[in-house]
Amino acid sequence: MSAPSTATDGEADDGPLLDVRGLRTEFRTESGPIVASNEVSFSLDRGETMGLVGESGAGKSVTARSLMRLIDSPGEITGGQVVFNGEDLLQKTEAEMRDIRGNRIAMIPQDPMSSLNPVMTVGEQITETIRRHQDVSKSEARQLAVESMDDVGIPDAEERIDDYPHEFSGGMRQRVLVAIGFSCEPDLIIADEPTTALDVTTQAKILDLLNEMQAREGTAVLMITHNLGVVAQTCDHVGVMYAGNLVETAELGDLFDRPRHPYTRSLIDSIPEVDTDYDELPTLDGAMPDLGNLPSGCNFAPRCPHATEACRTGGDPSLDAVGDGSSRAACLHADDLDLSESTVPEAGTGRRDIDRTGEPLFEVRNLKKYFDAGEGVFGNVHLSWEGGGLPTVERRHVKAVDDVSFDVYPGETVGLVGESGCGKSTVARTALRLLEPTDGEVYFEGQPLHELGSSEIRSLRREMQMIFQDPQSSLNPRKTVGQIVGRAMEKHGIATGEEKRERVGDLLERVGLSRAAAGKYPHEFSGGQQQRVAIAHALAVEPKLIVCDEPVSALDVSVQAQILNLLNEIQEEENISFLFISHNIGVIRHICDRVAVMYLGKIAEFGSIEQVFSPPFHPYTESLLSAVPHANPDRETDRILLEGSVPSPINPPSGCPFQTRCPKKIGDVCEQDLPELEAVDGDDHYISCHLSEAEMSQRDSFITPSKRAETRPADSD
């Protein structure tokens, strides 16, 4: 990593593109100032990618927003310099910063729903940025917007440019933000968790797109993420943040070969690898300290397995050079500790056995959910003028879920995995009757949910809980956390009064929060902490089935491991069943017993984890597994990047739904005939594909040892 430059204004060509020196950002509170970004210093050269990693609340996003002068009251940048292309941005006027933001420096924010204007079409929001910074006409800006949407994999961009944000899935909304960021080809992109809401195939495309931008335009990227797999595959050097401080900076290879700070070692060890089985995922004990009440010594000392008395009493150490000086670490024992070896335990002894001899707890049969494809008086009516003469009346539907069947047994976790928009969340909401099904049957403990009235469904809500993808929108902002969790207990007669308060405190501690969190409001927590509250709320009524809709997508790797272990622990103790929806294949690998791979509203493959993660593979499953980023820069994945985008569910392709993107397509057969979901490799492994079992078994592994790339994308021709 480059040392902080001494370049002054006007020396843009001699120094780094971005040189951050002693940046300090504080927030004024009733109890005094809170330092969220404390004396942060790093530099970034043109065409480079720097990763900024750490848990929720570490100060990553505050640092990023400070670079662009986007800190609002009661926050304030109280010190340091942000030298961009030789000019200190902290000395610029607000008008000058408006010319820089979106043009020379672009940000891809973390939360697409709160970042996109709900009353403007996505096209208007992209063209607004383009016309603000480029001298183009309205029609030219619109065409550039369409091209930007195409670049980030939004299907039917020409048609969807006039849609509103709420008409897109979470992953599609994130792609819109990426399109806005790329639209003016900036010198620096600050990507704040840009792939958090994306499935692995889209994530791979977006990361490749970032690399292409660097190669073509010399664009620098500051990648803020909690996914060290993304860091390992994209970054040149890395900064690790903890409690507002940089605690380690290093070149990518050095960081993974020999981390110098115990916190970095813990983050690396917390990553769930897709090709490894553990009885319990390794975790980092404890939680990030309250920035208003930091320890007297090293901020990490209360959680550090190597802490000594000097660490606990000697003040927070400074970020100093270690070894040959290419790495820096804020640790008193950095020169003495050998953290090159992982502390992860050996692989587990295997998965527990699920008794499937009896009746399933939850059974879904031939479920369909169609939405009208139009609005207004004529709704989904479409007139076709093909062939001349009078028009043909057609009724068009969005086939979000199309003939899906699966079951969940007591104490079992069944996963639904697939790209954004494949119908995973719609399956869950329809099965629980949060949406009315178009057709099909759903049974819970033998009761036909599809036949019950609304009052009867409400009486079963205690038994079937749901953890939603976006905790911020599912938690009442006017209620404290204690009231949110406690209300569910009262409503279903679990506990009241002092017993309720005690149980609420126990639940909060169980999901990694303090008992004192009961008195706080949702907005006082980070996104990951809000998700923990949502999990506590679901557990409060002691349900038999919990539908988890991306429950750990907003969590950093250390907390993610804690939550996954927690769900496994609760399942073992209380025999709860989970329907687990995720686009993270690594998470599915560790939490689920069986998994259904979905594509365009249908199940492409269904079986046990061992069956689905081993040959024979459906070609779509094969591509999903190949796209998983591994947190090891020395390992190279033979990725299968799918061409094109997921077809529109309004007009799905004939034959196999996957045939428009399948690299193994068999001509007319795949284009004309819909394959059945048939048993292969045993009676309980099902694949919907025209390929033979031998053809689906050709690949043994996606991961091959590889020397670390000598030429990264920024250096390629």
Buried (B, 14 or more C-beta within 10 A) or exposed (E): BBBBBEBEEEEBEEBBBBBBBEBBBBBEEEEEBBBBBBBBBBBBBBBBBBBBBBBBBBBBBBBBBBBBBBBEEEBBBEBBBBBBBBBBBBEBEEEEBBEBBBBBBBBBBBBBBEBBEEEEBBBBBBBBBBBBBBEBEEEBBBBBBBBBBBBBBBBBBEEBBEBBBEEBBBBBBBBBBBBBBBBBBBBBBBBBBBBBBBBBBBBBBBBBBBBBBBBEBBBBBBBBBBBBBBBBBBBBBBBBBBBBBBBBBBBBBBBBBBBBBBBBBBBBBBBBBBBBBBBEBBBBEEBBBEBEEBBEBBBBBBBBEBBBEBBBEBEBBEBEBBBEEBBBBBBBBBEEBEBEEEEBEEEEEEEEEBEBEEEBBBBBBEBBBBBEBBEEEEEBBBEEEEEEEEEEEEEBBBBBBBBBBBBBBBBBBBBBBBBBBBBBBBBBBBBBBEBEBBEBBBBBBEBEBBEBEEEEBEEBBBBBBBBBBBBBEBBEEEBBBBBBBBBBBBEBEBBEEEEBBEBBBEBBEBBBBEBEBBEBBBEEBBBBBBBBBBBBBBBBBBBBBBBBBBBBBBBBBBBBBBBBBBBBEBBEEEEBBBBBBBBBBBBBBBBBBBBBBBBBBBBBBBBBBEBBBBBBBBBBBBBBBBBBBBBBBBBBBEBBEBEEBBBBBBEBBEBBBBBBBBEBBBEEBBBEBBBEBEEBBEEEBBBBBBBEEEEBBEBEEBBEEEEBBEEBBBEEE
